[in-house]
């Protein structure tokens, strides 16, 4: 396969970092900087979807599950940090004398919370992925099952009002690991953390794409049986990509909470998961920057058009999704190549080509 020097993709990531970390805080108002931080959180989850779906062929329609694990872990810690030694206010409304639920208590610790944000999605995705991939569940069955899990988790949270706030969710956070969230300087700090994590995720995925694992992942997507015949277990390869995408979704969810100030089941259910998929498809699922930029664009549309025209925004999103699938199956990231005719692009910037047997043998050796 033809490859370009890696500095081309690194330069793009560097320019993206300059825009997010240096330019945006200087030129945007507090309102739009908060919105951009929210888009960055969705973009982090979208980058993981691009790895699993664009390169691995796994249509992960239930990323809201892992987004929720990170979001509610962070929200529980911030709620306890705000409440101090008292029981959170929303629990007192339902039962003034009831103690704090036992599973809430560990989240008083900042260290435990950070570990939970990382380990919970890794463990959950590892168990789920192992069970599915070892049984060769894929395609529409995999997509429907993951989406069903997102619906089930959102329904469970909605029904546990006293423990999780139910449909109202968790909100009214005052502190972020000791920093006052209402302070404008601290809001900028939280935004910079989210934007920095997005850059780190892009760098990680870029390294995955150009590594031998990335080649095996694409080979598994396009010729799974050939990969198996060459001595590799496709289930293990897909499992790694699935776990990494789950971890990124959890990180995005964790940063979503202090930036937006609330987390509810509506942010993690089937609709939210489909919105993430739509953003990835819009930007270009197999490209490096497409998922992140697509998620940001869809997020902007939801914030701008969705607030002024909520009913019409749903139709616009559906029409946009249909147009992209029919006319631009590789997303907006394929437009530059169509206009310029430039075909010599790196694997991190183009839809990954199918592998043939000779290339698989080269990867194996």
ABEGO torsion letter per residue (X at the ends): XBBBBAAAAAAAAAAAAAAAAAAAAAABBAAAAAAAAAAAAAAAAAAAAAAAAAAAGBBBAAAAAAAAAAAAAAAAAAAAAAAEABBBAAAAAABAABBBBAAAAAAABAAAAAAAAAAAAAAAAAAAAAAAAAAGBBEAAAAAAAAAAAAAAAAAAAABAAAAGEAAEBBGBABBGGBBAABAAAAAAAAAAAAAAAAAAAAAAAAAAABAAAAAAAAAAABAAAAAAAGBBAAAAAAAAAAAAAAAAAAAAAAAAAAAGBBBAAAABAAAAAAAAAAAAAAEAABAAAAAAAAAAAAAAAAAAAAABAAAAAAAAAAAAAAAAAABAAEAAAAAAAAAGBABBBAAABBBBBBBAAAAAAAAX
